[in-house]
Amino acid sequence: MKRKLVAMTMACTLAATALTGCGGSSNGGSSSAADTKTDSAAAESTAAETTASDAEGSVYYLNFKPEQDQQWQDLAKAYTEETGVPVTVVTAASGNYETTLMSEMGKSGAPTLFQVNGPVGLANWKDYCYDLAGSDIYSQLTSDSYALKEGDTVYGIAYVIESYGLIVNKTLLQTAGYTIDDIQSFDDLKKVAEDITARSSELGFAAFTSAGMDGSSDWRFKTHLANLPIYFEYQADGIDSTDAIKGTYLDNYRNIWDLYINNSTCDPSELSAKTGDDSRNEFLAGEAVFFQNGSWEYGNLTADGALTDDDLAMIPIYIGAGDEANQGLCTGTENYWCVNNQADEADIQATLDFMNWCVTSDLGTKTMAEDMGFVIPFKGAQESQNLFVKQDTEYTAAGKTPVSWNFTTMPSEEWKNGLGQALTAYAADETDANWDAVVSAFVDGWATEYQLANGQ
């Protein structure tokens, strides 16, 4: 097992990947650097303090989601106070989950609870995953579709379902003379955005927040936005993964990217240095109408009454493809809990008990639904008060088809990095030649990285 871990570490180093190059969770769902207060070094010292030493075992959770760090710290403390079982939560720095996991797994007192992003993420961690088939938490799932399975073996369990799209400041949109009902397609979005840009001096705000390509922000575009052309290609071809993406909808990808970068709060040439915090703060300050992000941002946007539900809405990301009249939000998961089968038996059991408590107890389900804003796929789930979660439910109830999360099929983090670099270069100089480099990163890079990831 250790030999495999060494090989994985070397592979990650050679690929220079930050997250999913060796198959762990990607940065897609929901990472923000703002609230991250631990990194690999902190993980080492903190984990050492809670190495299993008492008969009841202990839990070490390596958390993927920085924006929920404080809530997990509070929940762990409450569980320890209730049960006496030590629970350590360490949150990897944004963009560094995989490298942190790789480092921590090679130490004594390794994480007992960690995450992978789906089948691609599972590939290199499968041998470290405890079979959850007979666990209490598995019995709590509302559907087997939320289990990461191969045959009868359950390697991981999804613990959160999330949505993303275009978050809208309805108050500003109304000031510009529109409502969300006016935006039902890419053409509608383009018309509204370009009109706001034409009147930006008069209105005092832009259409879009900055599409920052700093590492704290670029995942929104090299992963989440890139999901759209992948989704529509998969739909057209009747597939759910591929070893060779064709790029059928990359013209649409260019159109939405052009719209973002040319109708925003800053010049496109400045995007390489713009952060996720910049984008959020612009939206909070009323400097832009549209902000591409997900349901995980709800708490940040409504904290201390900054914005209210009356101000906000989330609409689909339209790119001019598919049946836009019936398109919903991008909804899915890339967050699967896995239990380290290399841990002591007492620690494994303690971890299983903690997981089950999180999704069955009043405090656990309330924290996950209200404080973290999660939809959790378990029988005891409480209803989330997150506006964006509710709107996703409303879209689905109205017959809109959610756009599935297909970025878990992206071949590696290195593929995303190559795409992000090409998008940044194009933003600085919007030529056809530079867009050809984006296409090459998307299509040729996919084939290359797939072959590397699969030993071809």
C-alpha positions as CSV (number, residue, x, y, z in Angstrom):
1,M,0.0,0.0,0.0
2,K,2.8,2.4,0.9
3,R,4.5,1.6,-2.4
4,K,1.4,2.7,-4.2
5,L,1.2,5.9,-2.2
6,V,4.8,6.7,-3.1
7,A,4.0,6.1,-6.8
8,M,1.0,8.3,-6.6
9,T,3.0,11.1,-5.0
10,M,5.6,10.9,-7.7
11,A,2.9,11.0,-10.4
12,C,1.3,14.1,-8.8
13,T,4.7,15.8,-8.5
14,L,5.5,15.0,-12.2
15,A,2.2,16.3,-13.3
16,A,2.5,19.3,-11.0
17,T,-1.2,19.0,-10.3
18,A,-2.8,20.9,-7.5
19,L,-5.9,18.8,-6.9
20,T,-7.3,16.1,-9.1
21,G,-4.3,15.2,-11.2
22,C,-4.0,12.1,-9.0
23,G,-7.6,11.6,-8.6
24,G,-8.8,13.3,-5.5
25,S,-11.5,15.9,-5.2
26,S,-11.5,18.7,-7.7
27,N,-12.0,22.3,-6.8
28,G,-15.2,22.5,-8.6
29,G,-17.9,22.7,-6.2
30,S,-17.3,25.2,-3.9
31,S,-13.9,26.4,-2.7
32,S,-13.1,29.8,-1.6
33,A,-9.8,30.8,-0.1
34,A,-11.3,33.4,2.1
35,D,-12.1,31.2,5.1
36,T,-9.3,28.7,4.8
37,K,-7.3,28.7,7.9
38,T,-5.4,25.5,7.7
39,D,-3.0,23.9,5.2
40,S,-0.8,20.9,5.0
41,A,1.6,22.1,7.7
42,A,-1.3,22.9,10.1
43,A,-2.8,19.5,9.2
44,E,0.3,17.7,10.4
45,S,0.4,19.4,13.8
46,T,-3.3,19.3,14.4
47,A,-3.7,15.7,13.4
48,A,-0.8,14.7,15.7
49,E,-2.7,16.0,18.6
50,T,-5.6,13.7,18.0
51,T,-4.0,10.5,16.9
52,A,-6.2,7.7,18.2
53,S,-5.1,6.8,21.6
54,D,-8.2,6.1,23.6
55,A,-10.4,3.1,23.6
56,E,-13.3,4.9,21.9
57,G,-11.2,5.9,18.9
58,S,-11.0,9.3,17.3
59,V,-11.9,11.0,14.0
60,Y,-9.7,13.1,11.7
61,Y,-11.7,14.7,8.9
62,L,-9.7,16.3,6.1
63,N,-12.3,18.8,4.8
64,F,-12.5,19.8,1.2
65,K,-14.8,22.9,1.5
66,P,-13.1,26.0,3.0
67,E,-16.3,28.0,3.0
68,Q,-17.8,25.6,5.6
69,D,-14.7,25.3,7.8
70,Q,-16.1,27.1,10.8
71,Q,-19.3,25.1,10.7
72,W,-17.4,21.8,10.6
73,Q,-15.2,23.0,13.5
74,D,-18.3,23.8,15.6
75,L,-20.0,20.6,14.7
76,A,-17.0,18.5,15.6
77,K,-16.7,20.3,19.0
78,A,-20.4,19.7,19.7
79,Y,-20.0,16.0,18.9
80,T,-17.0,15.7,21.2
81,E,-18.8,17.4,24.0
82,E,-21.8,15.0,23.5
83,T,-19.9,11.7,23.1
84,G,-16.4,12.3,24.4
85,V,-14.9,11.1,21.0
86,P,-12.2,13.5,19.8
87,V,-12.9,14.9,16.3
88,T,-10.3,16.9,14.4
89,V,-11.4,18.9,11.3
90,V,-8.5,20.1,9.1
91,T,-9.4,22.2,6.0
92,A,-7.1,22.0,3.1
93,A,-6.2,25.4,1.5
94,S,-8.2,26.2,-1.6
95,G,-6.8,24.4,-4.6
96,N,-4.6,22.1,-2.5
97,Y,-6.9,19.3,-1.3
98,E,-5.3,16.5,-3.3
99,T,-1.7,17.5,-2.4
100,T,-2.7,17.8,1.3
101,L,-4.5,14.5,1.2
102,M,-1.5,12.8,-0.4
103,S,0.8,14.3,2.2
104,E,-1.4,13.4,5.2
105,M,-2.0,9.8,4.0
106,G,1.7,9.1,4.2
107,K,1.9,10.0,7.9
108,S,0.9,8.2,11.1
109,G,-2.4,9.6,12.3
110,A,-3.7,9.9,8.7
111,P,-7.2,11.2,8.0
112,T,-9.9,8.7,8.9
113,L,-12.4,10.6,6.8
114,F,-11.6,12.1,3.4
115,Q,-13.1,13.0,0.0
116,V,-13.0,12.1,-3.6
117,N,-14.8,13.8,-6.4
118,G,-16.3,10.7,-8.2
119,P,-15.1,7.8,-10.3
120,V,-12.1,9.7,-11.7
121,G,-11.2,10.8,-8.2
122,L,-11.7,7.3,-6.8
123,A,-9.2,5.7,-9.2
124,N,-6.1,6.2,-7.1
125,W,-7.7,6.1,-3.7
126,K,-9.8,2.9,-4.1
127,D,-7.3,0.8,-2.1
128,Y,-7.7,3.2,0.9
129,C,-11.5,3.1,1.0
130,Y,-13.4,1.2,3.6
131,D,-16.4,-0.7,2.2
132,L,-19.4,1.3,3.4
133,A,-22.0,-1.3,2.2
134,G,-23.0,-2.4,5.6
135,S,-22.7,0.9,7.4
136,D,-25.5,2.8,9.1
137,I,-24.9,5.9,6.9
138,Y,-25.3,3.9,3.7
139,S,-28.7,2.8,5.0
140,Q,-29.7,6.4,5.4
141,L,-29.2,7.3,1.7
142,T,-32.4,8.2,-0.1
143,S,-31.0,6.6,-3.3
144,D,-28.2,4.2,-4.3
145,S,-27.4,6.8,-7.0
146,Y,-25.7,8.8,-4.3
147,A,-23.3,6.0,-3.6
148,L,-19.9,5.6,-5.3
149,K,-20.1,1.9,-6.0
150,E,-18.4,-0.9,-8.0
151,G,-20.4,-4.0,-7.9
152,D,-21.5,-4.5,-4.3
153,T,-18.7,-2.5,-2.9
154,V,-19.5,1.0,-1.7
155,Y,-16.3,3.2,-1.8
156,G,-17.9,6.5,-1.1
157,I,-21.1,8.3,-0.2
158,A,-22.2,11.7,-1.5
159,Y,-23.1,14.0,1.4
160,V,-24.2,17.1,-0.4
161,I,-26.1,18.1,-3.5
162,E,-25.4,21.6,-4.8
163,S,-26.4,23.9,-7.6
164,Y,-24.7,26.7,-9.5
165,G,-25.7,29.2,-12.1
166,L,-25.8,32.9,-12.5
167,I,-26.6,34.6,-9.2
168,V,-28.6,37.8,-10.0
169,N,-29.0,41.0,-8.0
170,K,-32.7,41.5,-8.9
171,T,-32.7,45.0,-7.5
172,L,-30.0,46.2,-9.8
173,L,-31.5,44.3,-12.7
174,Q,-34.8,46.1,-12.1
175,T,-32.9,49.4,-11.9
176,A,-31.6,48.6,-15.4
177,G,-35.2,48.0,-16.6
178,Y,-35.4,44.2,-16.6
179,T,-36.6,41.3,-14.5
180,I,-35.3,37.7,-14.5
181,D,-38.3,36.8,-16.6
182,D,-36.7,38.7,-19.4
183,I,-33.8,36.3,-19.5
184,Q,-34.8,32.9,-20.9
185,S,-31.9,32.2,-23.3
186,F,-28.4,33.2,-24.2
187,D,-29.7,35.8,-26.7
188,D,-31.7,37.3,-23.9
189,L,-28.8,37.4,-21.5
190,K,-26.5,38.9,-24.2
191,K,-29.1,41.6,-25.0
192,V,-29.5,42.6,-21.3
193,A,-25.7,42.4,-20.5
194,E,-24.7,44.5,-23.5
195,D,-27.4,47.1,-22.8
196,I,-26.2,47.4,-19.2
197,T,-22.7,47.9,-20.4
198,A,-23.8,50.6,-22.8
199,R,-25.4,52.5,-19.9
200,S,-22.9,51.5,-17.2
201,S,-21.8,55.1,-16.5
202,E,-25.4,56.2,-16.1
203,L,-26.4,53.1,-14.1
204,G,-23.4,53.0,-11.9
205,F,-22.8,49.2,-12.2
206,A,-21.7,46.6,-14.7
207,A,-23.3,43.4,-16.0
208,F,-20.9,40.8,-14.6
209,T,-18.5,40.6,-11.7
210,S,-14.9,40.0,-12.7
211,A,-14.2,36.5,-14.1
212,G,-11.0,36.3,-12.1
213,M,-8.4,33.7,-13.2
214,D,-6.5,33.7,-9.9
215,G,-6.4,30.3,-8.4
216,S,-9.1,31.2,-5.9
217,S,-11.5,32.0,-8.8
218,D,-10.5,30.2,-12.0
219,W,-12.2,27.0,-11.1
220,R,-15.5,28.8,-11.8
221,F,-14.6,28.9,-15.5
222,K,-12.1,26.1,-16.3
223,T,-14.3,23.7,-14.4
224,H,-17.9,24.9,-13.8
225,L,-18.3,26.9,-17.0
226,A,-16.5,24.3,-19.0
227,N,-19.1,21.8,-17.7
228,L,-21.6,23.3,-20.1
229,P,-20.1,22.4,-23.4
230,I,-19.2,19.0,-22.0
231,Y,-22.7,18.4,-20.9
232,F,-24.3,19.4,-24.2
233,E,-21.8,17.2,-26.1
234,Y,-22.5,14.2,-23.9
235,Q,-26.3,14.8,-24.3
236,A,-26.0,15.0,-28.1
237,D,-23.9,11.9,-28.3
238,G,-25.8,9.9,-25.7
239,I,-22.8,9.3,-23.4
240,D,-21.7,10.1,-19.9
241,S,-17.9,10.1,-20.3
242,T,-15.3,10.0,-23.0
243,D,-11.7,9.5,-23.6
244,A,-11.7,12.0,-26.5
245,I,-13.8,15.2,-26.2
246,K,-14.8,16.6,-29.6
247,G,-15.4,20.2,-28.6
248,T,-18.8,20.4,-30.4
249,Y,-20.0,23.3,-28.3
250,L,-16.8,25.3,-27.9
251,D,-18.1,28.1,-30.1
252,N,-20.8,28.5,-27.4
253,Y,-18.2,28.4,-24.7
254,R,-16.4,31.3,-26.5
255,N,-19.6,33.2,-26.7
256,I,-20.4,33.1,-23.0
257,W,-16.8,33.7,-22.1
258,D,-16.7,36.8,-24.4
259,L,-19.9,38.0,-22.8
260,Y,-18.5,37.6,-19.3
261,I,-15.2,39.3,-19.9
262,N,-16.3,42.2,-22.1
263,N,-19.3,43.3,-19.9
264,S,-17.8,43.2,-16.5
265,T,-16.3,45.4,-13.7
266,C,-12.8,45.3,-15.1
267,D,-10.8,45.2,-18.3
268,P,-10.2,41.6,-19.6
269,S,-6.5,42.1,-19.3
270,E,-6.8,42.4,-15.5
271,L,-8.4,39.0,-15.0
272,S,-5.2,37.1,-14.3
273,A,-4.9,38.8,-10.9
274,K,-8.5,39.0,-9.9
275,T,-9.5,36.7,-7.1
276,G,-12.7,35.0,-5.9
277,D,-13.0,37.5,-3.1
278,D,-12.8,40.3,-5.6
279,S,-15.7,38.9,-7.6
280,R,-17.8,38.3,-4.4
281,N,-17.0,41.8,-3.0
282,E,-18.0,43.4,-6.3
283,F,-21.4,41.7,-6.1
284,L,-21.9,42.6,-2.5
285,A,-21.0,46.2,-3.2
286,G,-23.6,46.4,-5.9
287,E,-21.0,46.8,-8.7
288,A,-22.5,44.1,-10.9
289,V,-25.8,42.4,-11.7
290,F,-24.5,38.9,-12.4
291,F,-22.1,36.6,-10.4
292,Q,-21.4,33.1,-11.6
293,N,-21.3,30.9,-8.5
294,G,-23.3,28.3,-6.5
295,S,-25.6,27.6,-3.7
296,W,-22.7,27.5,-1.3
297,E,-22.3,31.3,-1.7
298,Y,-25.7,32.0,-0.1
299,G,-24.4,32.4,3.4
300,N,-21.6,34.8,2.3
301,L,-24.1,37.0,0.4
302,T,-26.7,37.2,3.1
303,A,-24.4,37.5,6.1
304,D,-25.3,40.4,8.3
305,G,-28.1,41.4,6.0
306,A,-25.8,42.4,3.2
307,L,-28.3,41.1,0.7
308,T,-31.7,39.5,1.3
309,D,-33.8,36.9,-0.5
310,D,-35.7,39.8,-2.1
311,D,-32.6,40.9,-3.8
312,L,-31.4,37.6,-5.0
313,A,-32.1,34.9,-7.6
314,M,-30.2,32.2,-9.4
315,I,-30.8,31.6,-13.1
316,P,-29.3,29.0,-15.5
317,I,-26.1,29.6,-17.4
318,Y,-27.3,29.8,-21.0
319,I,-24.7,29.3,-23.7
320,G,-27.1,29.1,-26.7
321,A,-27.2,25.3,-26.8
322,G,-29.9,22.7,-26.2
323,D,-33.4,23.3,-25.1
324,E,-32.9,26.6,-23.3
325,A,-36.6,27.0,-22.6
326,N,-36.5,23.9,-20.4
327,Q,-32.9,24.3,-18.9
328,G,-32.5,24.2,-15.2
329,L,-29.5,25.0,-12.9
330,C,-26.3,22.9,-12.9
331,T,-27.0,20.5,-10.1
332,G,-25.1,17.5,-8.8
333,T,-22.2,16.5,-6.5
334,E,-18.5,15.9,-6.5
335,N,-18.3,15.4,-2.7
336,Y,-18.0,11.8,-1.7
337,W,-17.1,10.8,1.9
338,C,-14.6,7.9,2.1
339,V,-13.3,6.2,5.2
340,N,-9.7,5.3,5.5
341,N,-9.4,1.5,5.7
342,Q,-5.8,1.8,6.9
343,A,-6.9,3.4,10.2
344,D,-7.3,1.5,13.5
345,E,-10.5,-0.4,13.9
346,A,-11.6,1.9,16.7
347,D,-11.0,5.0,14.6
348,I,-12.9,3.5,11.7
349,Q,-15.9,2.8,13.9
350,A,-15.6,6.3,15.5
351,T,-15.6,7.8,12.0
352,L,-18.6,5.8,10.9
353,D,-20.5,6.8,14.0
354,F,-19.6,10.5,13.5
355,M,-20.7,10.4,9.9
356,N,-24.0,8.8,10.8
357,W,-24.6,11.3,13.6
358,C,-24.0,14.2,11.2
359,V,-26.9,13.0,8.9
360,T,-29.3,11.8,11.5
361,S,-29.1,14.0,14.6
362,D,-31.1,17.2,15.0
363,L,-27.9,19.3,15.4
364,G,-26.1,17.6,12.5
365,T,-28.9,17.9,10.0
366,K,-29.8,21.4,11.1
367,T,-26.2,22.5,10.8
368,M,-25.8,21.0,7.3
369,A,-29.1,22.3,6.1
370,E,-29.2,25.8,7.6
371,D,-25.6,26.8,8.5
372,M,-23.9,25.1,5.6
373,G,-26.8,25.5,3.2
374,F,-26.6,21.9,2.0
375,V,-29.1,19.6,0.5
376,I,-28.1,16.2,1.9
377,P,-29.3,13.0,0.3
378,F,-30.3,11.3,3.5
379,K,-33.7,10.2,5.0
380,G,-33.4,12.5,8.0
381,A,-32.5,15.6,6.1
382,Q,-33.9,18.9,7.2
383,E,-35.2,21.4,4.6
384,S,-32.6,23.9,3.6
385,Q,-33.5,27.6,4.0
386,N,-31.0,28.4,1.2
387,L,-32.8,30.4,-1.4
388,F,-30.8,29.0,-4.3
389,V,-31.5,25.4,-3.1
390,K,-35.2,26.3,-3.1
391,Q,-35.0,27.8,-6.6
392,D,-33.4,24.6,-7.9
393,T,-36.3,22.6,-6.5
394,E,-38.7,25.1,-8.1
395,Y,-37.0,24.8,-11.5
396,T,-37.2,21.0,-11.4
397,A,-40.8,21.0,-10.2
398,A,-41.6,23.3,-13.2
399,G,-40.2,20.7,-15.6
400,K,-36.8,22.2,-16.2
401,T,-34.0,19.7,-16.7
402,P,-31.0,20.2,-14.4
403,V,-27.7,20.3,-16.1
404,S,-25.7,17.4,-14.7
405,W,-22.2,17.8,-13.2
406,N,-19.9,16.2,-15.8
407,F,-16.7,17.9,-14.7
408,T,-16.0,14.8,-12.6
409,T,-15.1,13.2,-15.9
410,M,-12.4,15.8,-16.7
411,P,-9.2,13.7,-17.1
412,S,-7.0,15.6,-14.6
413,E,-6.3,18.8,-12.8
414,E,-3.5,19.5,-15.3
415,W,-6.1,19.5,-18.0
416,K,-8.0,22.2,-16.1
417,N,-4.8,24.2,-15.6
418,G,-4.0,24.1,-19.2
419,L,-7.5,25.3,-20.1
420,G,-7.3,28.1,-17.5
421,Q,-4.0,29.3,-18.8
422,A,-5.4,29.4,-22.4
423,L,-8.6,31.2,-21.2
424,T,-6.4,33.8,-19.4
425,A,-4.2,34.4,-22.5
426,Y,-7.3,34.8,-24.7
427,A,-8.9,37.3,-22.3
428,A,-5.8,39.4,-22.5
429,D,-5.8,39.3,-26.3
430,E,-9.1,38.1,-27.9
431,T,-7.8,36.8,-31.2
432,D,-8.9,33.8,-33.2
433,A,-5.4,32.4,-32.8
434,N,-5.6,32.6,-29.0
435,W,-9.0,31.0,-29.1
436,D,-7.5,28.2,-31.2
437,A,-5.2,27.6,-28.2
438,V,-8.2,27.3,-25.9
439,V,-9.7,24.7,-28.3
440,S,-6.4,22.8,-28.4
441,A,-6.2,22.9,-24.6
442,F,-9.7,21.6,-24.4
443,V,-9.6,18.9,-27.0
444,D,-6.0,17.9,-27.5
445,G,-5.3,18.4,-23.8
446,W,-8.2,16.1,-22.9
447,A,-6.8,13.3,-25.1
448,T,-3.3,13.7,-23.7
449,E,-4.3,13.8,-20.1
450,Y,-6.7,10.9,-20.4
451,Q,-4.0,8.7,-21.8
452,L,-1.6,9.7,-19.1
453,A,-4.2,9.1,-16.4
454,N,-5.0,5.7,-17.8
455,G,-1.5,4.5,-18.6
456,Q,-1.9,4.5,-22.3
